[in-house]
């Protein structure tokens, strides 16, 4: 996100909701850009909620067509998983092959071949169009390296969409017990085929329009804000550590180095990068106290921003961007008025060509499609 001013008068007839974000008249937008305003979980969820990422209120096609032929539902998997993650649904992935580098630790032991536990989050990759489900996997036994005590469960990410933005072939199904409400929806909409729901899409094709909406712009701005604030609190931690202040014993999980790392190969995959140019942040964050309590507060704050709030926001952002890349086909949503993408735009002293759309004299959105190298398992 860069503070840039665009020359000339932008085209008219921009939707009021988008215009209010571009000019920071939107209260959420102005709050995001003001470092003096506290960002909490309720604030983040209020913005995510505007993106309507759920099965509720949807009217998807049934699993069978009018002639009884199997077609799979056009309800997308991500929209179904978001509410499941919100309720911490327990799921099983009967078989899974790792796409990323295989890593093993001496203090961890895997039981069986399945993966089983509550969903603790949905993960997206900021660089490529890959999506994963995060479980607290109860099939892993963890031994504390200091006390020797054992416990069941460890956090693991299981990829459902590959690094190239297509279904990942290393898993074949997810097993879960639907709630009464979920079961009624699946039954009423005829989405079951036997005891299975088969999804044609992981993100719905019509979601390509989301990239032009106010909720998407807010989410992109919010990701940058979360990064900016987390960076500040990490700097605060370093400042206090220089003063000789350290975290209490046990505050951080003891790091256990890998005992085995599998071989990897490099592949190139297509991806999309989208940036929002707008005004700079205003105000300053408040420094923590020069005490151990201050260090703990800075540590917990940056952890919340980086590992809890940002993944939630980025997941929706990348889903919108995946839909745009795969199904947008250069189309522009009707509420953008006469705006079009200007090709070949370069930032000052930049060498990368972008597609640019000016939203206001202080705000623009730009994207580029390119290839990126990724390391994946060679095993």
C-alpha positions in Angstrom: 0.0 0.0 0.0 1.6 3.2 -1.1 0.5 6.8 -0.6 0.1 8.0 -4.2 -1.9 10.8 -5.9 -3.2 10.2 -9.3 -3.4 13.0 -11.8 -6.5 14.1 -13.6 -10.2 13.6 -12.7 -11.3 9.9 -12.3 -14.3 8.7 -14.2 -17.7 9.2 -12.6 -20.6 6.9 -11.7 -18.6 4.9 -9.1 -20.8 3.0 -6.6 -21.3 5.1 -3.4 -20.1 2.2 -1.2 -16.8 1.9 -3.2 -16.4 5.7 -3.4 -16.8 6.0 0.4 -13.9 3.6 1.0 -11.7 5.1 -1.7 -12.1 8.6 -0.1 -11.9 7.2 3.5 -15.4 8.6 4.3 -16.3 5.0 5.2 -16.0 4.8 9.0 -14.2 1.4 8.8 -11.8 2.7 6.2 -10.9 5.8 8.3 -10.5 3.7 11.4 -8.1 1.3 9.6 -5.9 4.1 8.4 -5.7 5.7 11.9 -3.1 4.0 14.1 -4.8 5.6 17.2 -7.9 3.5 16.7 -7.8 0.1 18.3 -8.4 -2.9 16.1 -10.0 -5.8 17.9 -11.6 -9.2 16.9 -15.1 -7.7 16.7 -13.9 -5.0 14.4 -12.2 -7.5 12.1 -15.2 -9.8 12.1 -17.5 -6.9 11.2 -15.5 -6.3 8.1 -15.2 -10.0 7.2 -19.0 -10.4 7.7 -19.6 -7.9 4.9 -18.2 -10.4 2.4 -21.0 -12.9 3.0 -18.8 -16.1 3.0 -21.3 -18.7 4.0 -23.8 -21.3 2.8 -26.7 -19.6 4.6 -29.0 -17.7 2.2 -27.6 -19.5 -0.8 -29.7 -21.5 -3.3 -27.2 -23.8 -4.9 -27.8 -26.3 -7.7 -28.6 -29.8 -6.6 -26.2 -32.7 -6.9 -28.2 -34.3 -9.7 -29.6 -32.6 -12.7 -33.3 -32.9 -13.9 -32.5 -36.2 -15.6 -30.9 -37.7 -12.5 -27.4 -37.3 -13.8 -24.7 -36.5 -11.3 -23.3 -33.0 -11.7 -22.0 -32.0 -8.2 -23.3 -28.9 -6.4 -22.2 -25.4 -7.4 -22.0 -24.5 -3.7 -18.3 -23.9 -3.3 -16.3 -25.7 -0.6 -14.8 -22.6 1.0 -18.2 -21.1 1.6 -19.2 -24.3 3.3 -16.0 -24.5 5.4 -16.1 -21.0 6.7 -19.1 -21.5 9.0 -17.7 -24.9 10.0 -14.5 -23.3 11.1 -16.4 -20.7 13.0 -18.1 -23.4 15.1 -14.9 -25.4 15.5 -16.3 -28.5 13.7 -14.5 -31.7 14.2 -13.5 -33.3 10.9 -11.6 -36.3 9.7 -9.4 -36.4 6.6 -9.0 -40.2 6.1 -6.0 -40.0 3.8 -3.6 -37.1 3.1 -0.3 -36.8 1.3 1.8 -33.8 2.1 2.4 -31.3 -0.7 5.0 -29.2 1.2 8.3 -30.4 2.5 8.0 -33.3 4.9 9.2 -32.3 8.4 9.4 -34.6 11.4 10.3 -33.9 15.0 11.7 -36.3 17.6 9.2 -35.2 20.2 6.2 -36.0 17.9 4.6 -39.3 17.0 1.9 -39.8 14.4 -0.8 -42.4 15.1 -2.5 -44.1 12.1 -2.9 -42.6 8.6 -5.9 -40.4 9.1 -6.1 -36.8 10.3 -8.7 -35.9 13.0 -9.6 -32.9 15.1 -11.4 -29.6 15.4 -10.9 -26.9 12.7 -9.0 -24.1 14.3 -8.7 -21.9 11.1 -8.7 -21.7 7.4 -5.3 -20.7 5.8 -4.4 -19.1 2.5 -1.1 -18.3 1.0 -0.4 -14.7 0.3 1.8 -15.4 -2.7 0.1 -18.3 -4.5 -3.5 -19.4 -4.7 -3.3 -22.2 -2.2 -5.8 -22.8 0.6 -5.6 -25.1 3.6 -7.6 -26.2 6.6 -5.9 -25.9 10.0 -6.7 -28.7 12.5 -5.7 -29.4 16.1 -4.8 -32.9 15.0 -5.5 -35.5 17.7 -3.6 -38.2 15.9 -0.3 -36.6 16.9 1.4 -37.3 20.3 3.6 -34.5 21.5 6.3 -35.0 24.2 7.4 -31.9 26.2 11.2 -31.7 25.7 11.7 -30.3 29.2 9.3 -32.3 31.4 8.8 -35.4 29.3 5.1 -35.2 29.7 2.9 -36.2 26.8 -0.3 -34.8 25.3 -2.5 -35.5 22.4 -2.8 -33.0 19.6 -0.8 -30.5 17.5 -1.6 -27.8 15.0 -1.3 -28.9 11.4 -2.3 -27.3 8.0 -3.8 -29.7 5.4 -3.9 -28.3 1.9 -7.1 -28.5 0.0 -6.2 -26.3 -3.0 -2.8 -26.7 -4.6 -0.2 -24.0 -5.1 -1.3 -23.7 -8.7 -4.9 -22.8 -7.7 -6.6 -26.1 -8.6 -8.0 -28.8 -6.4 -5.1 -30.6 -4.5 -5.0 -34.4 -5.3 -3.4 -35.4 -2.0 -6.8 -35.8 -0.2 -10.1 -37.2 -1.4 -12.7 -36.4 1.2 -13.5 -34.7 4.5 -15.7 -36.6 7.0 -17.8 -34.7 9.5 -21.1 -34.8 11.4 -23.3 -32.0 10.2 -25.4 -30.0 12.7 -29.1 -30.2 12.4 -29.1 -26.9 10.6 -26.4 -27.9 8.1 -28.1 -31.3 7.5 -31.5 -29.6 6.8 -29.8 -27.2 4.3 -28.0 -30.1 2.5 -31.2 -32.2 2.4 -33.6 -29.4 1.4 -31.3 -28.3 -1.5 -30.7 -32.0 -2.6 -26.9 -31.7 -2.2 -26.4 -35.2 -0.9 -25.4 -38.1 -3.2 -25.8 -41.0 -0.9 -23.8 -39.8 2.2 -21.5 -37.5 0.1 -21.5 -33.9 -0.9 -19.4 -33.3 -4.1 -18.2 -29.8 -4.8 -17.5 -28.6 -8.3 -15.7 -25.4 -7.1 -13.6 -24.4 -4.2 -14.6 -20.8 -4.8 -17.7 -19.8 -6.7 -17.2 -18.4 -10.2 -19.5 -15.4 -9.5 -17.2 -14.3 -6.7 -14.9 -12.6 -9.3 -17.0 -9.5 -8.8 -16.0 -9.2 -5.2 -12.6 -7.6 -6.1 -14.6 -4.5 -7.2 -16.6 -4.3 -3.9 -16.2 -2.1 -0.8 -15.8 -5.2 1.5 -12.8 -6.4 -0.5 -11.1 -2.9 -0.5 -11.6 -2.8 3.3 -10.1 -6.2 3.7 -7.0 -5.3 1.7 -6.5 -2.2 3.7 -7.0 -4.2 6.9 -4.3 -6.7 6.0 -1.8 -3.9 5.5 -2.9 -2.3 8.9 -2.5 -5.6 10.7 1.0 -6.0 9.2 1.9 -2.5 10.1 0.8 -2.8 13.7 2.4 -6.2 14.2 5.7 -4.8 13.0 5.4 -2.0 15.6 4.9 -4.4 18.5 7.8 -6.7 17.3 10.0 -3.6 17.4 8.7 -2.9 20.9 9.8 -6.4 21.9 13.3 -5.8 20.6 13.4 -2.4 22.3 12.6 -4.0 25.7 14.9 -6.9 25.2 17.8 -4.5 24.6 16.9 -3.1 28.0 17.5 -6.5 29.5 13.8 -7.4 29.9 12.8 -10.9 29.0 9.6 -12.9 28.8 8.6 -15.1 31.8 9.6 -18.7 31.6 7.1 -20.8 29.7 5.5 -17.8 27.9 6.9 -19.1 24.6 6.6 -22.7 23.5 10.0 -24.5 23.6 11.3 -24.8 20.0 12.2 -28.3 18.9 14.3 -28.5 15.7 13.3 -30.9 13.0 14.9 -34.4 13.1 14.1 -34.9 9.4 13.5 -32.7 6.4 12.4 -34.3 3.1 13.6 -33.4 -0.3 11.9 -30.6 -2.3 11.7 -29.6 -5.9 11.0 -26.2 -7.4 8.0 -25.6 -9.6 6.5 -22.5 -11.3 2.9 -21.8 -10.8 0.6 -19.0 -12.0 -0.6 -16.5 -9.5 -2.1 -13.0 -9.0 -0.9 -10.1 -6.9 -3.2 -7.2 -6.0 -2.3 -4.0 -4.3 -4.3 -1.0 -3.0 -2.7 2.4 -3.3 -4.1 4.9 -0.8 -3.1 7.6 1.7 -0.6 6.8 4.4 -1.5 5.8 8.0 -2.3 8.6 10.4 -1.2 8.9 14.0 1.0 6.6 16.1 0.6 3.4 18.1 1.1 3.6 21.9 4.4 2.2 23.2 4.2 -0.5 26.0 5.6 0.1 29.4 9.3 -0.7 30.0 8.5 -3.7 32.1 8.1 -7.4 31.8 4.3 -6.9 31.7 4.9 -4.5 28.8 6.9 -7.1 26.9 4.2 -9.7 27.5 1.6 -7.3 26.2 3.6 -6.6 23.0 4.3 -10.3 22.5 0.6 -11.2 22.8 -0.5 -8.3 20.7 1.8 -9.1 17.7 0.9 -12.8 18.0 -2.9 -12.0 17.9 -2.4 -9.7 14.9 -0.1 -12.1 13.0 -1.5 -15.6 13.7 -5.2 -15.0 14.5 -6.6 -11.9 12.9 -4.5 -11.6 9.7 -5.1 -15.2 8.5 -8.9 -14.7 8.8 -8.8 -11.6 6.7 -6.3 -12.9 4.2 -8.3 -16.0 3.6 -11.3 -14.0 2.2 -9.0 -11.7 0.3 -7.2 -14.5 -1.5 -10.5 -16.3 -2.2 -11.8 -13.2 -3.9 -8.5 -12.9 -5.9 -8.6 -16.5 -6.9 -12.1 -16.1 -8.3 -11.1 -13.0 -10.1 -8.1 -14.6 -11.7 -9.9 -17.8 -12.7 -13.3 -16.4 -13.7 -13.0 -12.6 -14.1 -11.8 -12.9 -17.7 -11.0 -9.1 -17.7 -14.6 -8.2 -16.9 -15.4 -5.1 -14.8 -18.4 -5.0 -12.4 -21.2 -2.7 -13.6 -21.0 -0.5 -10.5 -17.5 0.6 -11.4 -19.1 3.0 -13.9 -16.8 3.9 -16.9 -13.6 2.7 -15.2 -11.4 0.2 -17.0 -8.0 -1.3 -16.4 -5.0 0.7 -17.6 -2.3 -1.7 -18.7 1.5 -1.1 -18.4 1.3 1.1 -15.3 4.5 1.4 -13.4 5.2 2.8 -9.9 7.9 5.6 -9.7 11.2 3.9 -10.4 9.4 0.6 -10.7 10.2 -2.1 -13.3 7.0 -4.2 -13.0 4.0 -3.6 -15.3 0.6 -3.5 -13.5 -3.0 -3.2 -14.5 -4.3 -0.1 -12.8 -7.8 1.2 -12.0 -8.1 4.7 -10.4 -10.9 4.9 -7.8 -10.2 8.5 -6.6 -7.4 11.0 -6.7 -5.9 9.3 -3.6 -6.8 5.7 -4.2 -6.2 3.0 -6.9 -6.2 -0.7 -7.2 -3.7 -2.6 -9.3 -3.0 -6.2 -10.1 -0.6 -8.4 -12.1 -0.7 -12.0 -13.1 2.7 -13.8 -13.1 4.5 -17.0 -12.3 6.1 -17.7 -9.0 8.6 -20.4 -8.0 7.4 -22.7 -5.2 9.1 -25.4 -3.2 7.0 -28.6 -3.0 7.7 -32.1 -1.7 9.8 -34.4 -3.9 8.7 -37.5 -2.0 
